[in-house]
């Protein structure tokens, strides 16, 4: 019954999301190369196999009702499964990126969502870790999913999957779709 209800909700959200006339910013404007977050660099040093995706032709996912359901289900599952805790509380260090088991902070949620989508056959080049600033000025990480209908965001602080320009964040940088070890700055052209 729960799966049937989730399917109805996903279909309704997909139809509503896709039927809305959006502004002219469906995709983030990516600028030149910038530094990777220190936590990501340390993750790659600890686990080199976690940072090897490169492609000459990055993917853009064709967003369908089925893929939309995947996004909603994974966002919901991870948000409900992982309990939020800061790296300082969990590890005694301010910035530790790792795959969570029971506890984690924003980038850990992102790593799990990204891996779950890859495990379902989604292309890594369309699943980009993204750094944003919250209205408070705090740094935060979200997962950007590149689709034929724009860049969508999976976020541990938001139950809905939203297009990037529908969020209240200020976008700073994200992984390159060509090489996940390269990061690019973002021109968040919204007022």
Backbone as a chain_set.jsonl record, in Angstrom:
{"seq": "XXXXXXXXXXXXXXXXXXXXXXXXXXXXXXXXXXXXXXXXXXXXXXXXXXXXXXXXXXXXXXXXXXXXXXXXXXXXXXXXXXXXXXXXXXXXXXXXXXXXXXXXXXXXXXXXXXXXXXXXXXXXXXXXXXXXXXXXXXXXXXXXXXXXXXXXXXXXXXXXXXXXXXXXXXXXXXXXXXXXXXXXXXXXXXX", "coords": {"N": [[0.825, -1.199, 0.0], [1.926, 1.229, 0.841], [3.904, 1.661, -1.149], [2.253, 1.985, -3.38], [0.901, 4.353, -2.701], [3.127, 6.091, -2.564], [3.843, 5.969, -5.263], [1.627, 7.19, -6.499], [1.838, 9.742, -5.394], [4.368, 10.482, -6.409], [3.816, 10.481, -9.186], [1.927, 12.529, -9.312], [3.45, 14.702, -8.346], [5.45, 14.72, -10.327], [3.967, 15.33, -12.636], [2.991, 17.831, -11.875], [5.392, 19.261, -11.402], [6.609, 19.136, -13.925], [4.769, 20.384, -15.491], [4.812, 23.029, -14.937], [5.492, 26.286, -15.995], [8.679, 27.359, -16.275], [11.188, 29.746, -15.196], [13.879, 31.344, -17.013], [16.148, 29.927, -16.259], [16.947, 27.064, -16.28], [19.267, 25.572, -16.086], [22.315, 25.578, -14.266], [24.739, 28.162, -14.534], [27.92, 27.455, -15.316], [31.169, 28.37, -14.485], [34.69, 28.994, -14.653], [37.37, 26.752, -13.521], [37.759, 25.892, -10.054], [38.744, 25.618, -6.591], [38.515, 22.421, -4.978], [36.349, 21.32, -2.33], [37.846, 20.91, 0.892], [37.162, 18.65, 2.414], [36.304, 16.921, 0.41], [38.661, 16.569, -1.055], [40.195, 15.24, 0.875], [38.637, 12.914, 1.144], [39.087, 11.758, -1.388], [41.806, 11.261, -1.161], [41.826, 9.36, 0.905], [40.15, 7.372, -0.133], [40.744, 6.585, -3.063], [39.343, 5.262, -5.135], [36.829, 6.305, -5.01], [36.81, 8.562, -6.44], [37.044, 8.644, -9.35], [35.604, 8.987, -11.7], [35.423, 9.912, -15.018], [34.639, 11.467, -18.126], [34.245, 11.892, -21.642], [31.978, 12.747, -22.838], [29.571, 14.08, -21.158], [26.607, 13.054, -19.383], [23.112, 13.792, -19.653], [20.285, 13.264, -17.953], [17.346, 11.785, -19.174], [14.416, 12.895, -18.12], [11.857, 11.113, -16.78], [8.669, 9.75, -15.782], [9.292, 7.497, -14.296], [12.07, 7.859, -13.68], [11.827, 10.173, -12.223], [10.39, 9.232, -10.044], [12.387, 7.615, -8.939], [14.221, 9.591, -8.089], [12.708, 10.958, -6.116], [12.164, 8.835, -4.334], [14.729, 8.0, -3.476], [15.752, 10.369, -2.375], [13.921, 10.737, -0.27], [14.232, 8.302, 1.168], [16.975, 8.338, 2.037], [17.015, 10.751, 3.459], [15.296, 10.085, 5.536], [16.531, 7.919, 6.7], [19.191, 8.444, 7.548], [20.494, 9.991, 10.366], [20.778, 13.376, 11.266], [23.89, 14.823, 12.101], [26.669, 16.745, 13.127], [29.999, 16.852, 11.671], [31.928, 17.533, 13.535], [30.738, 16.726, 15.931], [30.482, 13.977, 15.443], [33.003, 13.017, 14.547], [34.907, 14.612, 15.698], [36.221, 16.438, 14.157], [36.111, 19.236, 11.903], [35.395, 18.795, 9.191], [34.593, 16.063, 7.533], [34.217, 13.922, 4.978], [32.291, 11.2, 4.173], [30.848, 7.963, 3.449], [27.742, 7.55, 4.87], [26.451, 5.562, 7.626], [24.6, 5.392, 9.811], [24.509, 7.966, 10.798], [25.159, 11.377, 9.828], [26.291, 14.335, 8.031], [25.449, 17.046, 5.754], [27.047, 16.591, 3.339], [27.517, 13.896, 3.529], [24.986, 12.778, 3.234], [24.637, 13.488, 0.568], [26.665, 11.968, -0.694], [25.686, 9.376, -0.247], [23.174, 9.428, -1.572], [24.012, 9.917, -4.175], [25.559, 7.617, -4.709], [23.593, 5.625, -4.474], [21.934, 6.255, -6.647], [23.741, 5.878, -8.763], [24.148, 3.139, -8.429], [21.677, 2.294, -9.319], [21.903, 2.616, -11.98], [22.145, 5.191, -12.971], [23.966, 7.769, -14.672], [27.171, 8.758, -13.537], [28.215, 11.203, -14.347], [26.078, 12.886, -14.474], [25.373, 13.398, -11.925], [26.109, 15.493, -9.605], [28.099, 16.691, -6.989], [27.449, 19.529, -5.09], [28.222, 22.737, -3.837], [26.732, 25.081, -1.734], [25.482, 28.21, -0.364], [23.617, 28.804, 2.5], [20.82, 30.9, 3.444], [21.577, 31.931, 5.882], [24.258, 32.135, 5.6], [25.809, 29.979, 6.078], [27.758, 27.209, 4.905], [26.791, 24.524, 2.732], [25.987, 21.306, 1.37], [24.619, 19.843, -1.554], [23.023, 17.539, -3.839], [23.268, 17.817, -7.235], [21.319, 17.037, -9.993], [21.623, 16.525, -13.304], [19.371, 17.045, -15.829], [17.235, 16.621, -18.74], [15.353, 18.497, -18.355], [16.311, 20.48, -16.821], [18.487, 21.453, -14.05], [18.23, 19.623, -11.184], [17.768, 19.394, -7.6], [18.744, 17.38, -4.907], [18.312, 17.258, -1.506], [19.157, 17.208, 1.916], [17.778, 18.801, 3.641], [15.35, 19.297, 2.605], [12.304, 17.977, 1.66], [11.151, 17.803, -0.858], [12.089, 17.378, -4.298], [13.647, 19.784, -6.007], [13.934, 22.157, -8.726], [17.048, 23.754, -9.296], [16.93, 26.587, -9.343], [14.695, 27.098, -7.926], [15.204, 26.929, -5.308], [16.307, 28.36, -2.155], [18.967, 28.782, -1.936], [22.354, 30.064, -2.389], [24.35, 29.415, -5.027], [27.586, 28.087, -5.216], [29.812, 26.346, -6.11], [30.515, 23.337, -8.032], [31.027, 19.848, -8.85], [32.755, 19.027, -11.871], [31.124, 17.926, -14.797], [32.638, 16.466, -16.507], [34.883, 15.477, -15.18], [35.063, 14.236, -12.078], [36.878, 15.013, -10.128], [37.566, 17.551, -10.627], [36.536, 20.843, -9.971], [34.116, 23.402, -10.539], [33.328, 26.865, -10.553], [30.169, 28.513, -9.931], [27.942, 30.681, -11.554], [25.593, 32.188, -9.983], [23.035, 33.569, -11.152], [20.708, 34.677, -10.137], [18.68, 37.141, -8.533]], "CA": [[0.0, 0.0, 0.0], [2.808, 2.397, 0.936], [4.505, 1.87, -2.459], [1.215, 2.499, -4.266], [0.706, 5.758, -2.32], [4.302, 6.823, -3.021], [3.752, 6.057, -6.716], [0.614, 8.216, -6.824], [2.437, 11.036, -5.029], [5.432, 10.76, -7.38], [3.177, 10.822, -10.455], [1.324, 13.854, -9.147], [4.539, 15.686, -8.274], [6.094, 14.784, -11.634], [3.073, 16.07, -13.535], [2.975, 19.227, -11.426], [6.714, 19.845, -11.61], [6.909, 19.242, -15.345], [3.78, 21.217, -16.15], [4.996, 24.431, -14.556], [6.348, 27.089, -16.866], [9.804, 27.821, -15.464], [11.948, 30.911, -15.622], [14.876, 31.037, -18.03], [17.368, 29.421, -15.656], [16.821, 25.656, -15.93], [20.591, 25.017, -15.831], [23.286, 26.462, -13.625], [25.823, 28.646, -15.389], [29.185, 27.026, -14.742], [32.289, 29.196, -14.927], [35.978, 28.312, -14.674], [37.783, 25.837, -12.452], [37.974, 26.437, -8.72], [39.248, 24.605, -5.664], [37.582, 21.43, -4.434], [36.238, 21.403, -0.875], [38.89, 20.141, 1.573], [36.617, 17.354, 2.787], [36.287, 16.094, -0.789], [40.061, 16.239, -1.342], [40.59, 14.224, 1.849], [37.938, 11.693, 0.755], [39.795, 11.195, -2.537], [43.089, 10.736, -0.676], [41.533, 8.161, 1.692], [39.481, 6.377, -0.972], [40.922, 7.004, -4.459], [38.342, 4.669, -6.03], [35.601, 7.107, -4.919], [37.001, 9.805, -7.21], [37.669, 8.247, -10.607], [34.709, 9.14, -12.846], [35.762, 10.884, -16.05], [33.941, 11.158, -19.375], [34.401, 12.879, -22.714], [30.645, 13.257, -23.175], [28.731, 13.951, -19.963], [25.212, 12.684, -19.582], [21.963, 14.531, -19.144], [19.262, 12.238, -17.777], [16.012, 12.035, -19.713], [13.539, 12.814, -16.96], [10.588, 10.433, -17.05], [7.927, 9.486, -14.554], [10.048, 6.484, -13.564], [13.281, 8.45, -13.109], [11.366, 11.127, -11.208], [10.079, 8.405, -8.86], [13.686, 7.247, -8.359], [14.766, 10.753, -7.364], [11.906, 11.176, -4.907], [12.323, 7.709, -3.407], [16.068, 8.023, -2.881], [15.839, 11.551, -1.514], [13.137, 10.449, 0.935], [14.844, 7.195, 1.912], [18.207, 8.768, 2.713], [16.658, 11.778, 4.448], [14.641, 9.457, 6.688], [17.376, 6.863, 7.253], [20.392, 9.003, 8.178], [20.209, 11.002, 11.385], [21.724, 14.484, 11.1], [24.852, 15.143, 13.153], [27.805, 17.435, 12.521], [31.268, 16.128, 11.667], [32.599, 17.808, 14.807], [30.123, 15.861, 16.944], [30.669, 12.569, 15.11], [34.406, 12.644, 14.358], [35.817, 15.516, 16.389], [36.87, 17.267, 13.127], [35.066, 20.056, 11.274], [35.018, 18.444, 7.82], [34.909, 14.677, 7.176], [33.275, 13.404, 3.991], [32.302, 9.744, 4.166], [29.551, 7.323, 3.232], [27.15, 7.36, 6.198], [25.743, 4.332, 7.953], [23.428, 5.804, 10.585], [24.596, 9.397, 11.094], [25.962, 12.119, 8.873], [25.879, 15.703, 7.741], [24.926, 17.25, 4.394], [27.792, 15.954, 2.252], [27.359, 12.45, 3.659], [23.701, 12.488, 2.578], [24.883, 13.617, -0.871], [27.439, 10.809, -1.142], [24.815, 8.198, -0.253], [22.179, 9.575, -2.644], [24.727, 9.78, -5.437], [25.916, 6.213, -4.891], [22.366, 4.855, -4.703], [21.497, 6.503, -8.029], [24.704, 5.183, -9.629], [23.832, 1.71, -8.321], [20.454, 2.047, -10.109], [22.218, 2.799, -13.387], [22.247, 6.591, -13.37], [25.35, 8.119, -15.008], [27.845, 9.595, -12.544], [28.452, 12.545, -14.881], [24.856, 13.695, -14.3], [25.133, 13.464, -10.479], [27.225, 16.357, -9.22], [28.12, 17.274, -5.655], [27.379, 20.979, -5.263], [28.354, 23.527, -2.605], [25.869, 26.268, -1.731], [25.376, 28.955, 0.896], [22.266, 29.005, 2.989], [20.524, 32.311, 3.725], [22.324, 32.295, 7.088], [25.664, 32.252, 5.245], [26.463, 28.69, 6.316], [27.992, 26.35, 3.766], [25.915, 23.353, 2.689], [26.177, 20.505, 0.159], [23.441, 19.209, -2.136], [23.312, 16.78, -5.048], [22.647, 18.332, -8.453], [21.055, 16.023, -11.009], [21.459, 17.172, -14.61], [18.334, 16.382, -16.616], [16.797, 17.328, -19.94], [14.392, 19.528, -17.94], [17.003, 21.403, -15.927], [19.272, 20.916, -12.944], [17.404, 19.401, -9.996], [18.55, 19.291, -6.378], [18.374, 16.497, -3.805], [18.798, 17.992, -0.348], [18.735, 16.597, 3.179], [16.945, 19.75, 4.374], [14.142, 19.535, 1.814], [11.653, 16.72, 1.271], [10.856, 17.845, -2.288], [13.172, 17.537, -5.259], [13.354, 21.063, -6.658], [14.905, 22.66, -9.682], [18.025, 24.55, -8.558], [16.551, 28.0, -9.242], [13.528, 27.183, -7.049], [15.685, 26.843, -3.932], [16.725, 29.65, -1.597], [20.427, 28.768, -1.774], [23.253, 30.756, -3.311], [25.194, 28.351, -5.549], [28.993, 28.481, -5.224], [30.623, 25.504, -6.994], [30.124, 21.934, -8.13], [31.905, 18.986, -9.626], [32.645, 19.072, -13.322], [30.485, 16.749, -15.365], [33.651, 15.746, -17.276], [35.863, 14.868, -14.284], [34.539, 14.542, -10.749], [37.901, 15.589, -9.248], [37.671, 18.973, -10.993], [35.379, 21.611, -9.516], [33.898, 24.646, -11.274], [32.491, 27.85, -9.867], [28.845, 28.69, -10.519], [27.409, 32.025, -11.565], [24.19, 32.149, -9.56], [22.568, 34.831, -11.698], [19.442, 35.122, -9.571], [18.81, 38.306, -7.651]], "C": [[0.865, 1.257, 0.0], [3.433, 2.711, -0.425], [3.501, 2.438, -3.454], [0.965, 3.981, -3.99], [1.882, 6.595, -2.783], [4.288, 6.996, -4.537], [2.766, 7.119, -7.167], [1.168, 9.608, -6.535], [3.499, 11.423, -6.046], [4.854, 11.185, -8.723], [2.578, 12.221, -10.398], [2.388, 14.938, -9.119], [5.221, 15.85, -9.618], [5.255, 15.614, -12.59], [3.054, 17.55, -13.162], [4.288, 19.924, -11.707], [6.968, 20.085, -13.088], [5.932, 20.142, -16.082], [3.942, 22.692, -15.871], [5.889, 25.121, -15.56], [7.433, 27.719, -16.001], [10.432, 29.081, -16.045], [13.019, 30.449, -16.615], [16.158, 30.451, -17.471], [17.286, 27.929, -15.323], [18.16, 25.014, -15.567], [21.475, 26.059, -15.167], [24.306, 26.915, -14.662], [27.142, 28.339, -14.693], [30.298, 27.858, -15.363], [33.57, 28.366, -14.92], [36.238, 27.443, -13.461], [38.017, 26.591, -11.149], [38.45, 25.298, -7.821], [38.133, 23.654, -5.226], [37.481, 21.635, -2.928], [37.259, 20.47, -0.211], [38.396, 18.751, 1.975], [36.582, 16.395, 1.607], [37.702, 15.647, -1.144], [40.524, 15.127, -0.402], [39.9, 12.888, 1.566], [38.685, 11.004, -0.379], [41.16, 10.635, -2.138], [42.885, 9.428, 0.091], [41.015, 7.021, 0.821], [39.578, 6.78, -2.445], [39.868, 6.45, -5.417], [37.024, 5.442, -6.009], [35.656, 8.327, -5.829], [37.638, 9.523, -8.562], [36.823, 8.499, -11.85], [35.164, 10.271, -13.772], [35.027, 10.474, -17.324], [34.188, 12.267, -20.383], [33.059, 13.48, -23.1], [29.711, 13.045, -21.99], [27.273, 13.706, -20.313], [24.263, 13.725, -19.023], [20.837, 13.513, -19.116], [17.951, 12.687, -18.413], [15.034, 11.831, -18.565], [12.19, 12.236, -17.377], [9.863, 10.261, -15.725], [8.69, 8.49, -13.68], [11.305, 7.069, -12.917], [12.93, 9.48, -12.036], [11.04, 10.391, -9.906], [11.358, 7.972, -8.154], [14.252, 8.393, -7.516], [14.026, 10.978, -6.056], [12.143, 10.079, -3.873], [13.686, 7.742, -2.721], [16.234, 9.216, -1.968], [15.123, 11.286, -0.189], [13.804, 9.383, 1.789], [16.07, 7.663, 2.699], [17.891, 9.814, 3.776], [16.037, 11.171, 5.699], [15.523, 8.429, 7.385], [18.562, 7.411, 8.045], [19.976, 10.085, 9.162], [21.235, 12.12, 11.285], [22.588, 14.71, 12.334], [26.054, 15.806, 12.469], [29.048, 16.554, 12.555], [32.01, 16.324, 12.986], [32.049, 16.905, 15.916], [30.469, 14.386, 16.704], [32.138, 12.149, 15.101], [35.396, 13.506, 15.139], [36.616, 16.393, 15.439], [35.786, 18.037, 12.393], [34.591, 19.57, 9.915], [35.497, 17.038, 7.488], [33.825, 14.187, 6.221], [33.399, 11.884, 3.965], [30.897, 9.21, 3.898], [28.938, 7.037, 4.599], [26.56, 5.962, 6.378], [24.458, 4.681, 8.698], [23.351, 7.316, 10.782], [25.419, 10.087, 10.011], [25.511, 13.557, 8.776], [25.657, 15.828, 6.235], [25.704, 16.528, 3.302], [27.705, 14.432, 2.333], [26.035, 11.995, 3.04], [23.897, 12.493, 1.057], [25.619, 12.394, -1.403], [26.559, 9.561, -1.227], [23.792, 8.272, -1.383], [22.831, 9.35, -4.007], [25.036, 8.307, -5.712], [24.679, 5.356, -5.163], [21.851, 5.044, -6.128], [22.437, 5.813, -9.024], [24.419, 3.681, -9.615], [22.571, 1.34, -9.098], [20.664, 2.31, -11.596], [22.285, 4.232, -13.87], [23.708, 6.93, -13.666], [25.958, 9.077, -13.98], [28.03, 11.028, -13.047], [27.231, 13.457, -14.791], [24.531, 13.92, -12.826], [26.284, 14.214, -9.83], [27.077, 16.922, -7.808], [28.268, 18.782, -5.817], [27.437, 21.669, -3.905], [27.538, 24.803, -2.751], [26.045, 27.013, -0.41], [23.905, 29.077, 1.232], [22.057, 30.493, 3.228], [21.299, 32.823, 4.931], [23.799, 32.526, 6.798], [26.442, 30.965, 5.449], [26.644, 27.931, 5.002], [27.132, 25.094, 3.87], [26.208, 22.613, 1.384], [24.855, 19.874, -0.252], [23.896, 18.401, -3.348], [22.551, 17.395, -6.212], [22.514, 17.187, -9.45], [20.766, 16.757, -12.312], [20.462, 16.378, -15.435], [18.017, 17.209, -17.856], [15.798, 18.434, -19.607], [14.989, 20.505, -16.942], [17.787, 20.671, -14.86], [18.389, 20.84, -11.705], [18.291, 19.094, -8.798], [17.919, 18.31, -5.4], [19.076, 17.038, -2.569], [18.3, 17.327, 0.932], [17.861, 17.532, 4.006], [15.61, 20.021, 3.684], [13.565, 18.192, 1.357], [11.399, 16.665, -0.233], [12.137, 17.913, -3.099], [12.803, 18.766, -6.077], [14.37, 21.366, -7.74], [15.779, 23.67, -8.945], [17.571, 25.989, -8.346], [15.273, 28.191, -8.425], [13.922, 27.085, -5.567], [16.106, 28.232, -3.457], [18.238, 29.747, -1.427], [21.13, 29.693, -2.758], [24.286, 29.711, -3.742], [26.617, 28.845, -5.758], [29.807, 27.69, -6.242], [30.09, 24.089, -6.998], [31.173, 21.166, -8.909], [31.697, 19.235, -11.117], [31.968, 17.802, -13.8], [31.461, 15.916, -16.195], [34.603, 14.949, -16.383], [35.469, 15.238, -12.858], [35.584, 15.073, -9.78], [38.126, 17.07, -9.534], [36.392, 19.683, -10.562], [35.324, 22.922, -10.277], [33.033, 25.581, -10.458], [31.185, 28.037, -10.641], [28.483, 30.166, -10.452], [25.919, 31.92, -11.239], [23.59, 33.496, -9.943], [21.244, 35.318, -11.165], [19.666, 36.293, -8.635], [18.84, 37.871, -6.211]], "O": [[0.596, 2.216, -0.723], [3.496, 3.874, -0.824], [3.854, 3.279, -4.281], [0.831, 4.775, -4.921], [1.692, 7.681, -3.33], [4.677, 8.048, -5.044], [3.037, 7.863, -8.109], [0.992, 10.535, -7.326], [3.534, 12.567, -6.499], [5.338, 12.137, -9.335], [2.716, 13.001, -11.341], [2.256, 15.967, -9.781], [5.541, 16.968, -10.023], [5.772, 16.497, -13.274], [3.097, 18.417, -14.036], [4.302, 21.054, -12.196], [7.49, 21.135, -13.463], [6.23, 20.616, -17.179], [3.282, 23.52, -16.498], [6.935, 24.589, -15.935], [7.144, 28.513, -15.106], [10.234, 29.427, -17.21], [13.045, 29.281, -17.005], [17.18, 30.476, -18.157], [17.535, 27.556, -14.176], [18.196, 24.028, -14.831], [21.398, 27.252, -15.462], [24.689, 26.155, -15.551], [27.446, 28.881, -13.63], [30.369, 28.033, -16.579], [33.526, 27.159, -15.157], [35.453, 27.399, -12.514], [38.415, 27.756, -11.141], [38.543, 24.15, -8.257], [36.969, 24.039, -5.119], [38.445, 22.085, -2.309], [37.504, 19.368, -0.701], [39.146, 17.779, 1.883], [36.802, 15.195, 1.773], [37.922, 14.486, -1.492], [41.174, 14.176, -0.839], [40.515, 11.835, 1.731], [38.893, 9.791, -0.335], [41.618, 9.647, -2.712], [43.676, 8.495, -0.051], [41.385, 5.862, 1.006], [38.601, 7.265, -3.017], [39.533, 7.1, -6.408], [36.188, 5.257, -6.894], [34.666, 9.044, -5.974], [38.671, 10.107, -8.889], [37.288, 8.243, -12.961], [35.274, 11.426, -13.361], [34.816, 9.287, -17.574], [34.322, 13.435, -20.02], [33.001, 14.592, -23.626], [29.129, 11.972, -21.832], [26.783, 14.092, -21.375], [24.566, 14.433, -18.063], [20.477, 12.958, -20.154], [17.505, 13.818, -18.217], [14.85, 10.708, -18.095], [11.483, 12.799, -18.214], [10.4, 10.596, -14.668], [8.724, 8.633, -12.458], [11.579, 6.809, -11.746], [13.659, 9.635, -11.056], [11.366, 10.857, -8.814], [11.42, 7.958, -6.925], [14.7, 8.193, -6.387], [14.646, 11.167, -5.009], [12.304, 10.358, -2.684], [13.778, 7.532, -1.511], [16.806, 9.087, -0.886], [15.657, 11.577, 0.882], [13.927, 9.545, 3.003], [16.177, 7.404, 3.898], [18.442, 9.766, 4.876], [16.229, 11.685, 6.801], [15.285, 8.103, 8.548], [18.892, 6.882, 9.107], [19.203, 10.982, 8.827], [22.435, 11.852, 11.225], [22.089, 14.78, 13.457], [26.402, 15.448, 11.344], [29.145, 15.629, 13.361], [32.644, 15.399, 13.494], [32.806, 16.387, 16.737], [30.717, 13.64, 17.651], [32.485, 11.07, 15.581], [36.578, 13.174, 15.234], [37.586, 17.029, 15.853], [34.66, 17.553, 12.269], [33.477, 19.903, 9.511], [36.675, 16.837, 7.193], [32.662, 14.052, 6.603], [34.488, 11.348, 3.758], [29.899, 9.904, 4.092], [29.554, 6.348, 5.412], [26.22, 5.28, 5.411], [23.363, 4.312, 8.271], [22.264, 7.878, 10.916], [26.262, 9.467, 9.363], [24.497, 13.954, 9.351], [25.674, 14.826, 5.52], [25.099, 15.913, 2.423], [27.809, 13.752, 1.312], [25.975, 10.947, 2.397], [23.391, 11.619, 0.352], [25.246, 11.844, -2.439], [26.675, 8.781, -2.172], [23.568, 7.281, -2.079], [22.272, 8.681, -4.876], [24.803, 7.813, -6.815], [24.724, 4.455, -6.001], [21.382, 4.089, -6.747], [21.983, 5.232, -10.01], [24.445, 3.028, -10.658], [22.413, 0.186, -9.496], [19.72, 2.238, -12.383], [22.465, 4.47, -15.064], [24.601, 6.43, -12.983], [25.343, 10.074, -13.602], [28.004, 11.968, -12.252], [27.338, 14.663, -15.009], [23.53, 14.56, -12.504], [27.324, 13.624, -9.538], [26.07, 17.547, -7.476], [29.107, 19.255, -6.585], [26.788, 21.243, -2.949], [27.637, 25.513, -3.752], [26.668, 26.516, 0.528], [23.069, 29.402, 0.388], [23.017, 31.264, 3.217], [21.639, 34.004, 5.002], [24.521, 33.053, 7.644], [27.6, 30.865, 5.044], [25.801, 28.0, 4.107], [26.79, 24.656, 4.968], [26.63, 23.226, 0.403], [24.075, 19.428, 0.589], [25.019, 18.562, -3.825], [21.324, 17.484, -6.178], [23.473, 16.462, -9.715], [19.797, 17.509, -12.416], [20.667, 15.196, -15.712], [18.471, 18.344, -17.999], [15.434, 19.224, -20.479], [14.269, 21.265, -16.295], [17.762, 19.444, -14.772], [17.867, 21.85, -11.234], [19.411, 18.604, -8.945], [16.727, 18.387, -5.1], [20.288, 17.251, -2.578], [17.139, 16.927, 1.012], [17.258, 17.092, 4.985], [14.835, 20.871, 4.124], [14.26, 17.38, 0.746], [11.429, 15.584, -0.822], [13.147, 18.445, -2.639], [11.777, 18.788, -6.756], [15.51, 20.904, -7.693], [15.294, 24.371, -8.058], [17.804, 26.556, -7.278], [14.816, 29.32, -8.248], [13.065, 27.15, -4.685], [16.243, 29.159, -4.255], [18.732, 30.704, -0.831], [20.589, 30.054, -3.803], [25.017, 29.183, -2.905], [26.842, 29.878, -6.388], [30.423, 28.273, -7.135], [29.333, 23.681, -6.118], [32.07, 21.735, -9.531], [30.609, 19.603, -11.558], [32.214, 16.721, -13.265], [31.149, 14.779, -16.551], [35.075, 13.88, -16.77], [35.531, 16.405, -12.472], [35.222, 15.545, -8.702], [38.801, 17.759, -8.769], [35.293, 19.17, -10.771], [36.359, 23.492, -10.62], [32.118, 25.148, -9.758], [31.107, 27.758, -11.838], [28.687, 30.822, -9.43], [25.098, 31.605, -12.101], [23.629, 34.447, -9.163], [20.695, 36.287, -11.689], [20.724, 36.414, -8.019], [18.945, 38.708, -5.315]]}, "num_chains": 1, "name": "protein.A"}
